[in-house]
Amino acid sequence: MIARLPIRVRLAAAFALAMAAVLAGTASYLYVRLDSHLSAAVDRELRLRAQDLGVVVSRGGSSLALDSRTALVERGESYAQVLGTGGRVLDATRPLGRTPLLDAGERRSALERPLYADRARVPGLDEPSRLLATRVSRAGRQAVLVVGTTTGDRSETLASLRDELLIAGPIALLLATGVGYLLAGVSLGHIEAMRTRARAISAATVDERLPVPTARDELRRLAETLNEMLDRLQAALERERSFVADAGHELRTPLAHLRTELELALRQAEEPDELREALHGASQEAERLTQLAEGLLLIARGDRGEVPLRLEDLEADDLLTTIATRFEWRAEALGKTVTVAGEPRVLRGDRIRLEQALGNLVDNALRYGGPSVGLAASTCDGMVELHVRDDGPGFPAGFLEQAFERFSRPDAARSGGGAGLGLSIVRTIAEAHGGSVHARNGASAGADVWLTLPTA
């Protein structure tokens, strides 16, 4: 039930409960403290009065009934009585008469030490009172002097405070709850503004951002965090849009070539050789389309973390030798060499995917590098590094930072008709293995691209 209430109402209710507890605690503290102060004042007044009357009784002065007209005993509010050790009333103010105020046990206690006691009523006075009994000397004999005062004023003062607290407390609680409700509304107003702006953000307005409150509080940090998330989503959306646009552009060229070759075969190929040549060209374009589609699919799976891997322990030198053997015929056709060096290393990976990644690197090295391509394995910081080096011109200036981006090609002279997915596929495979890929230019010439992979 409470969970269904608006946050503003719940915050105001929580604030009201907290304020109610604070006000109740404060009121109780004030009431108890005032009661304690009033009780202490009554006891102090009784002690002073007992001292003054004790002097009068010890000197054998006039009767207490006569002293009631003085400031020592106020008519109707205070009283005094002198008791013998046997309990007989020796002297008393007029309202009390001859009824003793203490019993035997109280008289014995009063003879030993001053005794305070509360009475619901005393003869002649219907109000509650408090008395003090203390030992005095009367005509050379021990006696007990009892002085008392009514506590009606004290009760009236406490009752007045209680009534004021019962009136002022709820009013203060209502005011505090209203202020809490308004403050909650101000705070939640920023959230409502963010919600309204977030509702208006769509794929067409991805550059919009949530309003950030000026106060450096939790709401400001929430708005900043959500804006950072929107920045990442915008970057991802723009990257996907660019990916789709680039993919469409790359697919359009081989499709156009394929259509041209097929139309040529249908309309103009009259001889078997012409038909065979046209079909061969169409086959090449179809192969290019297949490779491009496979590359796009692999990168898309990599973005979702879904690249399928069959992990096993692999000998790095055996993996590099397999790649060198595969490209040996092409290197000979180009008048180049592919060599393998390095100490034996064991890594954990998927052979087919790693051969695909290394094949892309060797293909680039043979296409853009010099006459020599070198493959090597090494270890660094507990990881296995698989290097592919060439002695060509290296990467163009400023291209290294974007070399592994999709459809990234340095320039027309080095594009060679490729789609610009080779190095991006290498990065996808390396990251799927929990590794990374790096590239740099040599000190004098050539490029060095390597995979960093976990050891077995």
BALUMKE-218581 format. One line per field, with one value per residue (C-alpha): chain; residue number from 1; y, z, x. Coordinates in Angstrom, 1 decimal, always signed. Example, Ala and Ser with C-alpha at 12.3 -4.5 7.8 and 13.67 -1.06 7.14 Angstrom:
BEGIN
mol A/A .
seq 1/2 .
py -4.5/-1.1 .
pz +7.8/+7.1 .
px +12.3/+13.7 .
This chain:
BEGIN
mol A/A/A/A/A/A/A/A/A/A/A/A/A/A/A/A/A/A/A/A/A/A/A/A/A/A/A/A/A/A/A/A/A/A/A/A/A/A/A/A/A/A/A/A/A/A/A/A/A/A/A/A/A/A/A/A/A/A/A/A/A/A/A/A/A/A/A/A/A/A/A/A/A/A/A/A/A/A/A/A/A/A/A/A/A/A/A/A/A/A/A/A/A/A/A/A/A/A/A/A/A/A/A/A/A/A/A/A/A/A/A/A/A/A/A/A/A/A/A/A/A/A/A/A/A/A/A/A/A/A/A/A/A/A/A/A/A/A/A/A/A/A/A/A/A/A/A/A/A/A/A/A/A/A/A/A/A/A/A/A/A/A/A/A/A/A/A/A/A/A/A/A/A/A/A/A/A/A/A/A/A/A/A/A/A/A/A/A/A/A/A/A/A/A/A/A/A/A/A/A/A/A/A/A/A/A/A/A/A/A/A/A/A/A/A/A/A/A/A/A/A/A/A/A/A/A/A/A/A/A/A/A/A/A/A/A/A/A/A/A/A/A/A/A/A/A/A/A/A/A/A/A/A/A/A/A/A/A/A/A/A/A/A/A/A/A/A/A/A/A/A/A/A/A/A/A/A/A/A/A/A/A/A/A/A/A/A/A/A/A/A/A/A/A/A/A/A/A/A/A/A/A/A/A/A/A/A/A/A/A/A/A/A/A/A/A/A/A/A/A/A/A/A/A/A/A/A/A/A/A/A/A/A/A/A/A/A/A/A/A/A/A/A/A/A/A/A/A/A/A/A/A/A/A/A/A/A/A/A/A/A/A/A/A/A/A/A/A/A/A/A/A/A/A/A/A/A/A/A/A/A/A/A/A/A/A/A/A/A/A/A/A/A/A/A/A/A/A/A/A/A/A/A/A/A/A/A/A/A/A/A/A/A/A/A/A/A/A/A/A/A/A/A/A/A/A/A/A/A/A/A/A/A/A/A/A/A/A/A/A/A/A/A/A/A/A/A/A/A/A/A/A/A/A/A/A .
seq 1/2/3/4/5/6/7/8/9/10/11/12/13/14/15/16/17/18/19/20/21/22/23/24/25/26/27/28/29/30/31/32/33/34/35/36/37/38/39/40/41/42/43/44/45/46/47/48/49/50/51/52/53/54/55/56/57/58/59/60/61/62/63/64/65/66/67/68/69/70/71/72/73/74/75/76/77/78/79/80/81/82/83/84/85/86/87/88/89/90/91/92/93/94/95/96/97/98/99/100/101/102/103/104/105/106/107/108/109/110/111/112/113/114/115/116/117/118/119/120/121/122/123/124/125/126/127/128/129/130/131/132/133/134/135/136/137/138/139/140/141/142/143/144/145/146/147/148/149/150/151/152/153/154/155/156/157/158/159/160/161/162/163/164/165/166/167/168/169/170/171/172/173/174/175/176/177/178/179/180/181/182/183/184/185/186/187/188/189/190/191/192/193/194/195/196/197/198/199/200/201/202/203/204/205/206/207/208/209/210/211/212/213/214/215/216/217/218/219/220/221/222/223/224/225/226/227/228/229/230/231/232/233/234/235/236/237/238/239/240/241/242/243/244/245/246/247/248/249/250/251/252/253/254/255/256/257/258/259/260/261/262/263/264/265/266/267/268/269/270/271/272/273/274/275/276/277/278/279/280/281/282/283/284/285/286/287/288/289/290/291/292/293/294/295/296/297/298/299/300/301/302/303/304/305/306/307/308/309/310/311/312/313/314/315/316/317/318/319/320/321/322/323/324/325/326/327/328/329/330/331/332/333/334/335/336/337/338/339/340/341/342/343/344/345/346/347/348/349/350/351/352/353/354/355/356/357/358/359/360/361/362/363/364/365/366/367/368/369/370/371/372/373/374/375/376/377/378/379/380/381/382/383/384/385/386/387/388/389/390/391/392/393/394/395/396/397/398/399/400/401/402/403/404/405/406/407/408/409/410/411/412/413/414/415/416/417/418/419/420/421/422/423/424/425/426/427/428/429/430/431/432/433/434/435/436/437/438/439/440/441/442/443/444/445/446/447/448/449/450/451/452/453/454/455/456 .
py +0.0/+2.5/+1.5/+2.7/+6.2/+9.0/+9.5/+13.1/+11.9/+9.1/+11.7/+14.1/+11.2/+10.1/+13.7/+14.0/+10.9/+12.1/+15.5/+13.9/+11.8/+14.9/+17.1/+14.4/+13.8/+17.6/+18.1/+15.2/+16.5/+20.0/+18.6/+16.4/+19.2/+21.7/+19.2/+18.6/+22.3/+23.0/+20.1/+21.3/+24.8/+23.5/+21.5/+24.5/+26.6/+24.0/+23.8/+27.6/+27.7/+24.8/+26.7/+29.9/+28.1/+25.9/+29.0/+30.3/+26.9/+26.5/+30.0/+29.2/+32.0/+32.6/+29.8/+28.7/+29.6/+33.2/+33.1/+32.2/+35.9/+36.3/+35.5/+32.3/+30.5/+31.7/+31.3/+28.6/+27.5/+26.4/+24.9/+23.8/+21.5/+20.5/+16.9/+15.3/+12.2/+10.3/+11.7/+14.3/+17.6/+20.3/+23.2/+23.7/+26.2/+26.8/+24.6/+21.4/+21.2/+18.3/+15.7/+14.5/+14.6/+11.8/+8.3/+6.6/+5.3/+8.7/+10.4/+8.1/+8.7/+12.5/+12.4/+10.7/+12.8/+15.3/+13.5/+14.7/+13.3/+13.9/+14.1/+13.9/+16.0/+17.3/+18.5/+21.9/+21.8/+19.8/+20.3/+17.9/+19.1/+18.3/+18.4/+18.3/+16.9/+17.7/+17.4/+20.5/+21.2/+22.6/+23.6/+21.4/+18.3/+16.8/+17.3/+17.0/+20.1/+19.6/+22.3/+21.9/+23.7/+22.9/+21.8/+23.3/+26.0/+23.4/+21.2/+24.2/+25.2/+21.7/+21.5/+24.8/+23.7/+20.4/+22.2/+24.6/+21.7/+19.8/+22.9/+24.0/+20.5/+19.6/+23.1/+22.8/+19.3/+20.4/+23.4/+21.1/+18.5/+21.2/+22.5/+19.0/+18.4/+21.6/+20.8/+17.3/+18.9/+21.1/+18.2/+16.0/+18.9/+18.4/+14.7/+15.5/+17.9/+15.2/+12.7/+15.1/+15.7/+12.0/+11.2/+13.7/+12.2/+9.8/+8.5/+11.8/+13.9/+11.9/+15.1/+16.3/+16.0/+16.0/+19.3/+19.3/+20.9/+23.7/+22.2/+19.7/+16.9/+13.4/+14.7/+16.5/+13.4/+11.3/+13.8/+13.8/+10.0/+9.7/+12.3/+10.3/+7.2/+9.2/+10.2/+6.5/+5.6/+8.4/+7.3/+3.7/+4.8/+6.9/+4.0/+1.7/+4.2/+4.6/+0.8/+0.4/+3.2/+1.9/-1.7/-0.6/+1.3/-1.7/-4.1/-1.9/-2.1/-5.9/-6.3/-3.8/-5.7/-9.0/-7.7/-6.3/-9.6/-11.6/-9.1/-9.3/-13.1/-13.1/-10.5/-10.4/-13.7/-15.7/-17.9/-20.4/-18.5/-15.2/-16.9/-18.6/-15.4/-13.6/-16.4/-16.3/-12.6/-13.2/-15.9/-13.6/-10.9/-13.5/-14.6/-11.1/-10.6/-13.8/-12.7/-9.2/-10.7/-13.1/-10.2/-8.1/-10.9/-11.6/-8.0/-7.8/-10.8/-9.3/-6.2/-8.4/-10.5/-13.6/-14.7/-18.6/-20.0/-23.5/-23.0/-25.3/-25.2/-24.2/-24.1/-20.6/-21.7/-24.4/-21.8/-19.4/-22.1/-23.1/-19.5/-19.2/-22.4/-21.2/-18.0/-19.5/-19.8/-16.2/-14.9/-16.7/-15.3/-11.8/-12.4/-12.1/-14.4/-15.3/-16.5/-17.7/-17.1/-17.0/-19.5/-22.0/-20.6/-22.2/-20.1/-20.7/-20.0/-21.0/-22.2/-21.3/-17.8/-17.1/-18.4/-16.1/-13.1/-13.9/-14.6/-11.0/-9.6/-11.6/-10.7/-7.0/-7.4/-9.1/-6.5/-3.3/-4.4/-5.0/-8.2/-9.8/-10.7/-12.1/-14.0/-14.3/-15.3/-13.8/-13.3/-10.1/-9.6/-13.2/-12.9/-14.4/-12.0/-13.0/-10.5/-10.0/-7.6/-6.3/-4.0/-1.8/+1.9/+1.3/+2.9/+6.5/+9.2/+9.6/+6.3/+4.2/+5.6/+4.4/+1.4/-1.1/+0.8/-0.7/+0.3/+2.2/+2.5/+4.8/+6.1/+5.1/+4.1/+1.5/+0.4/-2.2/-2.7/-4.1/-3.3/-2.1/-4.8/-6.9/-5.2/-4.7/-8.5/-9.0/-6.8/-8.6/-12.0/-10.8/-9.2/-12.3/-14.3/-11.8/-10.2/-7.1/-6.0/-3.3/-1.7/+0.5/+1.5/+0.4/+2.7/+2.8/+1.2/-1.3/-2.0/-4.3/-5.6/-8.1/-10.0/-10.2/-13.4/-15.3/-18.1/-21.7 .
pz +0.0/+1.0/-2.1/-4.3/-2.9/-4.8/-3.7/-2.7/-0.3/+1.1/+1.7/+3.4/+5.6/+6.6/+7.4/+9.4/+11.4/+12.1/+13.2/+15.4/+17.1/+17.6/+18.9/+21.2/+22.6/+23.0/+24.7/+27.1/+27.9/+28.6/+30.8/+32.8/+33.3/+34.4/+36.8/+38.2/+38.6/+40.3/+42.7/+43.5/+44.1/+46.5/+48.4/+48.6/+49.9/+52.5/+53.7/+54.1/+55.9/+58.2/+59.1/+60.0/+61.9/+63.6/+65.1/+66.3/+67.9/+69.6/+71.2/+72.5/+70.6/+70.0/+68.8/+65.2/+65.0/+65.7/+63.3/+60.5/+60.0/+59.1/+55.9/+57.4/+57.0/+54.2/+55.0/+52.8/+51.0/+53.7/+57.2/+60.1/+63.0/+66.0/+67.2/+70.3/+70.1/+71.2/+68.5/+70.5/+68.7/+70.5/+68.2/+64.8/+62.4/+62.5/+59.6/+61.0/+64.5/+66.7/+64.0/+63.6/+60.1/+60.7/+61.8/+64.2/+61.5/+59.8/+63.1/+63.8/+60.3/+60.7/+64.0/+62.1/+58.9/+57.1/+55.6/+52.5/+51.9/+49.6/+50.9/+48.9/+51.5/+55.0/+57.6/+56.6/+53.1/+50.2/+47.8/+47.5/+49.4/+50.1/+53.5/+55.2/+58.6/+60.5/+64.1/+66.3/+70.0/+72.0/+75.7/+75.8/+74.4/+71.0/+68.7/+65.1/+63.0/+60.0/+57.4/+54.2/+51.3/+48.8/+45.3/+43.4/+41.8/+40.6/+39.2/+37.5/+35.9/+34.6/+33.3/+31.6/+29.9/+28.9/+27.3/+25.4/+24.1/+23.0/+21.1/+19.7/+18.9/+16.3/+14.8/+14.5/+13.1/+10.4/+9.5/+9.4/+7.3/+4.8/+4.5/+4.0/+1.3/-0.5/-0.3/-1.6/-4.4/-5.2/-5.3/-7.3/-9.7/-11.0/-11.5/-13.3/-15.6/-16.4/-17.0/-19.4/-21.3/-21.4/-22.8/-25.6/-26.6/-29.6/-32.4/-34.2/-31.2/-29.8/-29.2/-26.5/-22.9/-19.5/-17.5/-14.7/-11.4/-10.2/-6.7/-6.3/-4.8/-5.7/-8.3/-10.1/-10.1/-11.4/-14.2/-15.1/-15.1/-17.3/-19.7/-19.9/-20.7/-23.4/-24.8/-25.0/-26.6/-29.1/-30.0/-30.3/-32.5/-34.7/-35.0/-36.0/-38.5/-39.9/-40.0/-41.9/-44.3/-44.9/-45.2/-47.8/-49.7/-49.7/-50.7/-53.6/-55.6/-55.7/-56.4/-59.3/-60.6/-60.3/-62.1/-64.9/-65.3/-65.4/-67.9/-70.0/-70.0/-70.9/-73.7/-75.2/-74.5/-77.7/-77.3/-74.5/-73.5/-73.2/-71.1/-69.0/-68.4/-67.4/-65.0/-63.5/-62.8/-61.3/-59.1/-57.9/-57.0/-55.3/-53.2/-52.3/-51.2/-49.1/-47.4/-46.7/-45.3/-43.1/-41.9/-41.1/-39.2/-37.2/-36.2/-35.3/-33.1/-31.5/-30.6/-28.8/-27.2/-29.1/-31.1/-30.9/-29.8/-29.4/-27.0/-26.8/-26.0/-29.1/-29.9/-31.1/-33.4/-34.9/-35.5/-37.2/-39.3/-40.6/-41.6/-43.3/-45.3/-46.4/-47.8/-49.2/-52.8/-52.8/-51.5/-54.2/-56.8/-55.5/-55.1/-51.4/-48.4/-45.2/-42.3/-38.8/-35.7/-31.9/-29.0/-28.5/-26.7/-25.6/-25.7/-25.2/-28.2/-31.1/-34.0/-36.8/-35.5/-34.8/-38.2/-39.7/-37.8/-38.6/-42.2/-42.4/-41.0/-43.4/-46.3/-45.5/-45.1/-48.5/-50.1/-48.6/-47.2/-48.6/-49.8/-46.4/-43.9/-40.5/-38.0/-34.4/-31.0/-27.6/-24.1/-22.2/-18.8/-18.8/-22.2/-25.6/-28.4/-32.0/-34.3/-38.0/-39.3/-42.8/-44.2/-46.2/-45.9/-42.7/-41.8/-43.0/-40.4/-38.3/-39.4/-36.5/-34.2/-36.5/-38.1/-36.4/-37.0/-39.4/-43.1/-42.2/-45.1/-45.3/-48.8/-52.3/-53.1/-50.3/-50.4/-53.0/-53.4/-49.9/-47.7/-44.7/-42.4/-42.1/-39.1/-37.5/-37.7/-36.1/-33.2/-32.8/-32.6/-30.2/-27.8/-28.0/-26.7/-23.8/-25.5/-27.6/-30.9/-31.4/-34.3/-34.7/-37.3/-37.1/-36.2/-39.7/-41.9/-41.9/-39.7/-36.8/-35.9/-33.0/-31.1/-27.3/-26.1/-22.7/-22.1/-21.7 .
px +0.0/+2.7/+4.8/+1.9/+2.0/+3.9/+7.4/+6.6/+3.9/+6.2/+9.0/+6.6/+5.1/+8.6/+9.5/+6.3/+7.1/+10.6/+9.4/+6.7/+9.3/+11.6/+8.7/+7.5/+10.9/+11.5/+8.2/+8.8/+12.2/+10.9/+8.1/+10.4/+13.0/+10.4/+8.9/+12.4/+13.1/+9.8/+10.3/+13.8/+12.4/+9.7/+12.3/+14.6/+11.7/+10.9/+14.5/+14.7/+11.4/+12.4/+15.6/+13.7/+11.0/+13.6/+15.2/+11.8/+10.9/+14.3/+14.0/+10.5/+8.9/+5.3/+2.9/+3.0/-0.7/+0.3/+3.3/+0.9/+0.4/+4.1/+5.9/+7.1/+3.8/+1.5/-2.2/-3.9/-0.7/+1.8/+1.6/+3.9/+3.6/+5.9/+5.6/+7.1/+9.1/+6.0/+3.9/+2.0/+1.3/+3.2/+2.3/+0.7/-0.7/-4.4/-5.6/-3.9/-5.4/-4.2/-3.8/-0.2/+1.2/+3.7/+3.4/+5.9/+8.2/+8.4/+9.1/+12.0/+13.4/+13.0/+15.0/+17.9/+17.8/+15.6/+12.6/+10.7/+7.2/+4.2/+0.6/-2.5/-4.3/-3.8/-6.4/-7.8/-6.2/-7.8/-4.8/-1.9/+1.2/+4.8/+6.4/+9.8/+10.3/+13.5/+14.8/+14.7/+15.2/+12.2/+12.6/+15.7/+14.0/+14.1/+11.1/+10.2/+9.4/+7.2/+6.9/+4.8/+3.4/+0.7/+1.8/-1.2/+0.9/+3.4/+0.6/-1.0/+2.3/+2.9/-0.7/-0.3/+2.9/+1.3/-1.7/+0.6/+2.7/-0.4/-1.5/+1.8/+3.1/+0.5/+0.7/+4.5/+4.2/+1.7/+4.0/+7.0/+5.2/+4.1/+7.6/+8.8/+6.2/+7.3/+11.0/+10.3/+8.4/+11.3/+13.7/+11.4/+10.8/+14.3/+13.6/+10.4/+12.3/+14.8/+12.0/+10.2/+13.4/+14.3/+10.8/+11.5/+14.8/+14.6/+16.8/+16.2/+17.3/+20.2/+22.2/+19.7/+20.8/+19.0/+19.0/+21.6/+20.7/+23.0/+23.3/+26.2/+24.1/+22.9/+20.5/+23.3/+25.4/+22.4/+21.9/+25.6/+25.7/+22.6/+24.1/+27.3/+25.2/+23.4/+26.8/+27.8/+24.5/+24.8/+28.4/+27.1/+24.2/+26.4/+28.9/+26.1/+24.7/+28.2/+28.6/+25.4/+26.2/+29.8/+28.5/+25.9/+28.6/+31.0/+28.2/+27.0/+30.3/+30.6/+26.9/+27.2/+30.2/+28.3/+25.3/+27.4/+29.3/+26.0/+24.4/+27.5/+27.3/+23.6/+23.7/+27.2/+29.0/+28.8/+31.8/+32.4/+35.6/+33.8/+31.1/+33.6/+35.5/+32.3/+31.3/+34.8/+34.4/+31.0/+32.4/+35.2/+32.6/+30.4/+33.5/+34.2/+30.6/+30.8/+33.9/+32.5/+29.3/+31.3/+33.4/+30.4/+28.8/+31.9/+32.2/+28.5/+28.9/+32.0/+30.0/+27.5/+30.2/+28.9/+31.9/+31.9/+35.3/+36.6/+39.5/+42.4/+46.1/+48.1/+51.8/+52.6/+55.4/+53.2/+50.4/+52.8/+54.4/+50.9/+50.2/+53.6/+53.0/+49.6/+51.0/+54.2/+52.9/+51.5/+54.8/+56.8/+54.4/+55.1/+58.8/+58.7/+59.5/+57.7/+59.8/+59.0/+61.2/+60.9/+61.0/+58.2/+55.2/+51.9/+48.7/+45.0/+42.8/+40.7/+42.9/+40.6/+39.9/+43.6/+44.6/+42.0/+43.4/+47.0/+46.1/+44.6/+47.9/+50.1/+47.8/+48.2/+52.0/+52.3/+50.1/+51.6/+55.0/+58.4/+60.1/+60.3/+57.6/+58.5/+56.3/+57.5/+56.2/+57.3/+56.0/+55.4/+53.8/+52.5/+50.9/+51.9/+52.6/+52.2/+54.0/+53.7/+56.4/+57.3/+60.0/+57.7/+56.8/+54.8/+51.5/+50.9/+51.2/+48.1/+46.6/+47.7/+45.0/+42.2/+43.9/+41.6/+38.3/+35.8/+36.1/+39.3/+41.7/+44.7/+44.3/+43.4/+47.0/+47.1/+43.4/+44.0/+40.3/+39.8/+36.8/+38.8/+37.6/+40.8/+42.3/+38.9/+38.3/+41.7/+40.8/+37.4/+39.1/+41.8/+39.2/+37.1/+40.1/+40.5/+43.5/+44.2/+45.9/+48.5/+50.4/+53.4/+55.9/+59.5/+62.3/+63.7/+61.0/+58.2/+55.2/+54.8/+51.3/+50.9/+48.2/+48.5/+46.8/+46.5/+48.9/+47.7 .
